[in-house]
């Protein structure tokens, strides 16, 4: 089969890598891709130009399109391509509201009894600031309603931090949620759905804070590992029964069937599960640890989702552990410089996989071209073995001001 993967990041590089390496694909094109993709398989088309994407699919006889980023889904690329009879993996524009609007997701959760944090809704800063002035216990959770690349959430530890975030980010007319703070351990559980059924991947744990010890501002993700010990088989089944399946059933009842990846960001405390947020696509960097552990063909999973033929035994995983560490540009998640030459990529041990994210090719060299530049990944028989290997491999790679978490 021939695939077209839409996106630029480490997630898309990982999807293309898996499709090629597990026998799913004869060719994989990536639009627009990054410096880790061979030039002949990169597609220089604007991702918002849906007609041009469809024309490319016709020209290259693409069998399936796989959509990576949430923004493309919210723009409705799935709906357009399906209207042209092109098989595409991912939810429709309406179904993508589960990530595109936190208020919509809350409505679905509350209507269909999915456990989540209590919340208050606001529009604009005035009443929100007045509410914050009455809060006696911090932290609280402030969330902007729309897409924010993982950075539209603030967990202020006091009133001053809350006011500073609101003044900087909340404009007149901006929808905002304030949620109760949930205690526990975070876990990411991605479910694969065909619109009727949903089955979970093994759990991954993502670390969003920029610095060691989970300090500093939130990022798009600085590293991940799988399986996450916090979510054993019994807990995964609880997530399927109490969270994922009720949402899939609810979306069907709403007339908005959901096909693709339903990603539940969870807070787990003992056996108690609450949903922090939903995403409607593979996570980044969770994808980089989940895909290497699949036992089978990724293309078969995509096909089952699209065709409505998903079964419990479709989802199989190796009994191993995977870890990925993000190498970021100095200054990220704030301002950073691009164009830094990356050295040492040819010296990385063969059992390390380097997925490119914010990279580009320039004069025959690989240079930095984003905040999160590389995701360096490996698998092992134990998490400690995988961790030791990945940090050993990271010693080979460097670029000016590049950094990564050591923990």
ABEGO torsion letter per residue (X at the ends): XBBBBBEABAAAAAAAAAAAAAGABABBBBOAEBAABBAAABBBBBAABAAAAAAAAAAAGBABBBBABAAAAAAGAAAAAAAAGBBBBEBBAAAAAAAABAAAAAAAAAAAGBBBBBBBBBBEAAAAAAAAAABABOBBBBBBABBAGGAABBBBABAAAAAAAAAAABBBGBBBBBBBBBBEBBBBBBBBBAGABBBBBBBBBBBABABBGGBEBBBAEAEBBOBBAABBAAAAAAAAAAAAAAAAAAAAAAGBBBBEBBBBBBBBBEABBBBABBBABBBOAAAAAAAAABBEBAAAAAAAAAAGABBAAABBBBBBBBBBBBBBBBGOABBBBBGBBBBGAAABBAABBBBBBBBBBBGGBBBBABABABBBBBBBABAAAAAAAAAAAAAABBBBGBBBBAX
